[in-house]
Every structure is written in C-alpha cells, then in structure tokens.
Amino acid sequence: MLSDRDKKIYAGKDAVHSFLKPAGVGFSPVIELPDSVNPYNGDQVRIFIKMVQFMPLFNIKALPAYNMLANIRPEDLDEITDLIEYSSGNTVLSLAVFAQYFGIPNMHAIITPDVPASKKRLLQLVGAHLLISHGPASPDVFAQEGGIWEAKNIGQKKSWHNLNQYINEENKNASYKYIGKEIWDQIGDDLSIFVASIGTGGTIYGSGSFLKQQHPNVFILGTAIQKGSSIPGPRGEVMIHKLGIPWEKVTDEVISINAYNAFYYSLQLIRLGLFVGPSTGMQLA
C-alpha cells in the first residue's frame, strides 16, 4: 500500500512546513536530453538535466535558504526578529517564505537599483521588505562596500541577523546533502561530468564535494559569465575569484559563457517543455 508521502499527501497542523522542507517531496527529476540538444550523442555521450525547480518554491536556492535557517542555534533563533540578506532573487524569496516557520516575522532584501519592477513585486508578494544599495552589483564578498557588506553591518543590530549566503557553511552543505547525494543515488558511477554555474559557489562546491567523494574521477566543470555579458544569477569570470566559498578546491575547469549562448540554449530547453532560465542554458552551452 502506498504511503501518504508516496501519494503526495501532506496532512496535519505542520503539513505545509513538511511539504516545504528540502526532503519533503523526494528527489527532483533527472531527465535525459534528446539528440536535438545533445551534440555529443554520436560519441555515445548522454546528457541529463536535474530539474530542481520541481521542488517547493520552484528554485534551487530554496535548499540553502532552508538549510541556513535550520542550522541557526535555537537560543539565537529566539532572539531574531529580522533577517537581512543581499539578494534580489531566489535566495531572499525563499528566506521570506521560510522565515515564518522559524518564528522570524520580518525579511529584508538589499537589492540594487537595476532590479526590474516585476522582480521587486514578486519579492514584496512573499513579504520581503526592500532596501536599495548603490554599491557594485557583484561586490567582492570581503570588500567594505556594496550590499554584502551593508547586510553584514545591519545584521549586527539587536534582534537582526544576516545569514550571509556567500560565506555560510550551510549554503554548500545543502548542495552536498541534497543535490550531490540525489544525483549520485539517481545516476551513480555512470556519471562522468557534473556541470554547474557559479553564483555563490555553494552548488558546485557542495555537490562536487559529494560526487568526488563517491567517485574521484568525476570531472567538475563550472561556468561563469563571460566578460562583457550580463546573465541573471551567476557571477562573472573575474568575480568568481572573490567569493567566500572555496569552490576551486573541487572544480577541475571553468569556462566562460556569453549571454547569447546562455539564452539560446535555455530557449532550446524551454521549447522542449523544460522551463529553465539562462543560468541552466550556460551549463548546456
């Protein structure tokens, strides 16, 4: 007989929270791509895509967001009324939703002036309060300027807290526990190459660490934004070297992708019915 989880039934007073937890819905799908987007098929290379957006909140950043909150010490959690994070995307969106389940009533997002109105409305929809930083859009994680530094300073106020995804150990640990482990359980030692775009470095470091522990010969390939291009989410080929998570330790090679190719390949996937963004297109390019 199927269990409630197998039936995708979540019941009880904590049903929504149980559903939202990273392991709440089971593995996200891994799908083999057809020949039309696999130029190496003739060499018997198979390309798979992991659709992490099939998880609650529809984004990969929900994993580190939840994991960072879940690992705040209970005695500290009781004192926090306000979270603040430098992010205009899925990290702060996820934190805004999850914070209530940890007893934190307020989420503040530091964003830059160029964030589109549609994204601002989405963040406000989930309850995030927006603050504007006029510093660099992709600041050095350790520089004394920009939104990361501003969030760190504001987070030192009484009852405030800055998780700082750029250096937080639980960012990479989430990808280790969920992405890396899932991929290994789904594909196993048939895996030869793992590709991820580099934003905070958490996904490629965490997932790559797990995969290399299981199979040291797995090749870890990172993608960064080519100089002169603009792609939402990942960092540029220069700024990836100014991150707090040591992704270089597990990454065998990094290639730079321009905006045209990132959007072109994401469009090919979308037209197949796989609704992804340009950072996923970077990985296929």
C-alpha angles and dihedrals in degrees: 000000000000118000122231088256091054088050089048092240117149114187139171136049093303096042096118092048091048090052093050096051113107093248093038099101101030127236121352113234125273111205130189113230120233126244092263090073098028110081091177097058091106088062090053092252113150120203121204129188123207110218100209089164088077087078122091112291087024098248141094093232090070087077098061091035092059094039093052091051094044091055098053107115111258092234090055094043091060090060098049121099100156134041121197128189137167102239137110095190146049098326095062092037088057093044091052090056098040097044093077091060089058094048096256110134102190135053121186124192123200108210137171124250093251095066107121119250091241091059092046090054091049092053091048089048091063091046104262118150111221127223123181123230118195093195126103115308093230104031127186104266092231099038120114093236139065135040098308091056092043092052091049092052096046089046090064091067117107112281092006126110135191114201091192101206090199094072103014111123091212090064093067092033090062092058090045093053100039114018100033095040093045093050091050093048090048101043106013123181092346085082114105105162132027118195127194135160116240119239110138090352092241098114098048094041097045097041093038092051093054094045094049090049089057097039116011092196095063107120113228113207123188128196126209133180114271115242110270095026130103122213122162116244112013126074131249126261091261100041095051086076091059098062129115098225111080096230091156090074093073102023117099098189141358125209126192119231126198124224094251094060094041093054094038094056094041087054091053090053093046091053089054088056097260104123106208138146132242093269087066089046087057090059093052093044 
